Amino acid sequence: MTAALIGFALVLVLVLMRMPIVFAMGLVGTFGFAFERSGSLFDAWGLNAAMSMVGRQIIDTAQSYGLSVVPLFILMGLFVNKSGMARELYAVSNAFLGHMRGGIAMATVAACGGFSAISGSSLATAATMSKVAMPEMRRYGYSEGLSTASIAAGGTLGILIPPSVILVIYGLMTETSIGKLFMAGIIPGALGILFYILAVRFTVWRNPDAGPAGPRFNWRERLGALRSVWAVLLLFVLVIGGLYGVFDVYPIYLTFSPTEAAGMGAMGAFLIALSRGGLTLSSTFEVLKDTALTAAALFSVLIGAQIFSNFVNLAGLPEALIGIVTYYDVPPYAVMMMILLIYIVLGCVFESLSMLLLTVPIFFPLVTELGYDPIWFGIVVVVVTEISLITPPVGLNVFILKGVVGNVTTGTIFRGVTPFWIADLFRLALIVLVPWLVLVLPENMGAMGH
């Protein structure tokens, strides 16, 4: 256990020294594994065993059929970006909400939730919606803090509302049903939209000038805007409906595995973008290149995390934690509170995926041993990592937004986003205290087939 804790501390130190997380986890995991095998960092037998483990991990990851779902969902999200669906989602949200004080910011949050359901990426959601919503909020005199905060916070929904790449990775790491994880994310995702809208209401209540009311649309205009989002609904039903067996009825009998659902989604997004003239030969090549680069980066971090996980497991850290909790008879809820506190603190330093990959191999065996549901824990972990995307000093969505918008300081965005991550803490407390909100849909998936 001591060696594992030292290894964990070394990873933190290396990351704080700005070493990429993949190299920090890989190096510590490799030498830690060698030390556990032979009792020395430089013993030839131990190093050979460690290098054999590293090679096997790289090959197993590259050949994993389950991981093929990751680049396919990334490809789907990038084609969605090219199709102009984000603008349509924003238009329909604005038609129904924009006339209220702070309504355009609320519409932005709602549109982010809708876009998340077809993109699966927080960073893509924040970057895309900033180009769509920011000019409108500036046109109506919204404060820079509220404008940027609503986009940054709304963008975090991309890792929770299905299809979510981070839920896929959690499912593969823990051998948990990806389909059930997707279903479990729906209600917490909807609660996220609701709580963020309440955060907007609180902001404009404190400062009415932060979010002036926009124009009111009549019902004819609203219904016209609603009809324009048919492509979004079609793609969502194709992917999620196929995954949950909606089409598994006479005479179709069609149910998708997660990988098949991702493939159908990527093809559907490609055809929609192509039919709208959003793709050229060069832009299609750009999408394929970006997909390859993003998937390679994700796989690299995943390999590094698995190497580190092998060292931690060999050192016996998960078993030691279980032994400590059992010996001192620590109540399960107290253990969970400590785990959540660790996640919140780590979120101030790590970006979301790195934090997930670094901690899940340590905490997952402990949580399941205490009797917690692995699907519930996965959603809780993702909600905590959502908070990390908008909290200082490493709120990744904030820095992405700063790079896209350009002329707004990160301090302004962090101040504006404060009510949103406080709302996230309330949502986290709600799903921790009421697990039914997470588990009710996956527990009733049997009626839907898959």
Protein Blocks (a to p, Z undefined) as FASTA:
>chain_A
ZZmmmmmmmmmmmmmnopafklmmmmmmmmmmmmmmnopakbfklmmmmmmmmmmmmmmm
mmmmklmmmmmmmmmmmmmmmnommmmmmmmmmmmmmmpghklmmmmmmmmmmmmmmnop
aklmmmmmmmmmmmmmmmnopafklmmmmmmmmmmmmmmmccdfklmmmmmmnopafklm
mmmmmmmmmmmmmmmmmmmmmmmmmmmmlmccdddddfklmmmmmmmmmmmmmmmmmmmm
mmnommmccfklpaddfklmmmmmmmmmmmmmmmnopacfklmmmmmmmmmmmmmmmmmm
mmmmmmmmmmmmmnommmmmmmmmmmnopafklmmmmmmmmmmmmmmmmcfklmmmmmmm
mmmmmmmmnopafklmmmmmmmmmmmmmmccfklfklmmmmmmnopacfklmmmmmmmmm
mmmmmmmmmmmmmmmlmmmmmmmmmmnoZZ
